[in-house]
Each structure stands twice: as structure tokens, then as C-alpha cells.
Amino acid sequence: MDNMMEAKSEALVKSVEDLLLEKQVVGKKERELVQALNSALRKVGYEVVLMHSAKPAVRRNRRGRPPGRPRKRRGPGRPPKVRS
């Protein structure tokens, strides 16, 4: 019984080691692909930025409509305000 458990434990350890090695290889390949993509994008004025290092959009204290709010229509074609 101990022999079988030991064999399973060794197989599990080997499997985990293989997975870690594969993860490292995939990570290295991913970094190479992102670097190549970043290089190509920089030629046309873009850049790849990591999500956790991206700067958050900081809202400045300024006049004007906030993002997402529709623009006010002005002029003679503007419909009258509807009051509820």
C-alpha cells in the first residue's frame, strides 16, 4: 500500500513540476509576443500598457459636460424641454 501511495506522490510531484516548467515557457513566449506587438504598434503611434500599471483616468476640476452625458443641442431646431 505504501509503495502505491509513494508512486502516486512521485507522479503528482512530477506532474506539478512539468506544469510549472510549461507555465514558465508559456510566460516567456507571451512576453516575447507582447514585446514584438509593442514594437510594431510604436511604429504607428500606439503602445501596449499593462493593466495594473496603466494610469487611472483622473477627472480634472473643469467646466463642461461630464463624460457620458449627451451634448446639449442649441439653435432653432432644438426641441423644447419636456417637464415631468
C-alpha positions in Angstrom: 0.0 0.0 0.0 2.8 2.4 0.9 4.6 1.6 -2.4 1.4 2.6 -4.4 1.0 5.9 -2.4 4.6 6.7 -2.9 4.4 6.1 -6.6 1.3 8.3 -6.8 3.0 11.0 -4.8 6.0 10.9 -7.1 3.8 11.1 -10.2 2.0 14.0 -8.7 5.2 15.9 -7.9 6.5 15.2 -11.4 3.2 16.4 -12.9 3.3 19.7 -10.9 7.0 20.2 -11.9 6.0 19.7 -15.5 3.2 22.2 -15.2 5.4 24.8 -13.6 8.0 24.4 -16.4 5.3 24.7 -19.0 4.0 27.8 -17.3 7.4 29.4 -17.4 7.9 28.6 -21.1 4.4 30.0 -21.9 5.2 33.1 -19.9 8.4 33.7 -21.7 6.8 33.3 -25.1 4.0 35.6 -24.1 6.5 38.3 -23.1 8.3 37.9 -26.4 5.0 38.2 -28.3 3.9 41.3 -26.3 7.3 42.9 -26.9 7.0 42.3 -30.7 3.5 43.7 -30.7 4.6 46.7 -28.8 7.4 47.3 -31.2 5.1 47.1 -34.2 2.5 49.3 -32.5 5.0 52.0 -31.6 5.8 52.4 -35.3 2.2 53.6 -35.8 2.0 55.6 -32.6 0.5 53.2 -30.1 1.8 51.3 -27.1 0.9 48.2 -25.1 0.4 49.1 -21.4 -0.1 46.6 -18.6 -3.5 46.9 -16.9 -2.1 47.1 -13.4 0.4 49.8 -14.4 -2.0 51.8 -16.5 -2.6 55.3 -15.1 -6.2 55.7 -14.0 -8.3 58.3 -15.6 -8.1 61.3 -13.3 -11.0 63.7 -13.6 -9.9 67.3 -13.5 -11.9 70.0 -12.0 -13.0 71.8 -15.1 -16.1 73.2 -16.6 -18.1 71.3 -19.2 -20.2 68.2 -19.5 -19.0 65.1 -17.8 -18.1 62.0 -19.9 -21.2 60.0 -20.9 -23.6 62.9 -20.7 -25.2 63.9 -24.1 -24.3 67.2 -25.6 -26.9 70.0 -25.4 -28.4 70.9 -28.8 -28.6 74.6 -29.5 -30.4 76.6 -32.1 -33.8 76.8 -33.8 -34.0 73.0 -34.4 -33.7 72.2 -30.7 -36.8 70.6 -29.2 -38.4 72.3 -26.1 -37.6 71.0 -22.7 -40.1 68.4 -21.5 -41.2 68.8 -17.9 -42.5 65.9 -16.0 
